[in-house]
Amino acid sequence: MPYFCHHCKKEVQILDRVGRGDTCPFCNTDAHCCLNCSFYDASSYNECRESNAERVLSKDRANFCDYFEFAKDRKGSLSSKELEAKAKLEALFKK
């Protein structure tokens, strides 16, 4: 199952657990952060679907959450319609 970095949207190979100090090999952003987690949901309370997780303020920074699970096949939380719209806009404004 592919895993994608929330920042650069590139596929990341996960062989074992993601540690707090782990980073994306392409853009060097923190890998163990809310934006890469399967429980992250902007519409949920504290932006997390795990009710037992402690509140994390910086969603893009490494944290110590014990519930972290790298989101599978999410490609930065954008739906296929959003990705298609983004591609069309980028094509429209390219010079």
Secondary structure, DSSP 8 states (H G I E B T S, - for coil): --EE-TTT--EE---S---TT-B-TTT--BSSSGGGBTTB-TTSGGGBS-TTS---S-TTS----TT--B-BS-STT--HHHHHHHHHHHHHH--
